[in-house]
Amino acid sequence: MVEKVKELMASVTCCKEAKEAAKSWLDAIGTDREAELAKALIAELEEDLMSVDGLIAFADSEAGAQVFGPEKAKAVAAHGREIKEAGGKYCDCPACVAVAAILEMKEEILG
């Protein structure tokens, strides 16, 4: 679990809030704040995990074009459609892959 959280933090697609929650949890392991910060980490990650439909909608939006640039946004939307057609549920960027793996093991973190 610790390795997946570190993998998330190292991801270029990991948002600032997730990095902070992950670091706080890692720093709290073995302390009386571990359970509290585990809940905060899981809540943040559940909020951050992007569904494939959300990825497509964002990439197709004006905001997506501003973030990625118009051509890259079209490519991201097309990639999202490929993920969906293949049966994928979530974005496959490095951060979302790590988040999905962590959330699959959330009971271990929440103890």
C-alpha angles and dihedrals in degrees: 000000000000090000092053090050090050089048089054092050091050093052116109089217094056112113123233094250093053091048090052093048091047093049092047091052093047091049091049098052108126094015132102089257096058096097093046093049092044088059090048091050093050092047091051093047093048087054094047102046105106119216117223088245089053091050092052093046092048094046090049092050131088089248090055091051089051093050099042102022120250098279096042090047090057090050092049091050090049090049089050090054089051091052090050093047089052090054098259119151102193143043110273099217114129094258095050092046090053092044092051090051092048093048090052086060097038093121088064091055095043091045 
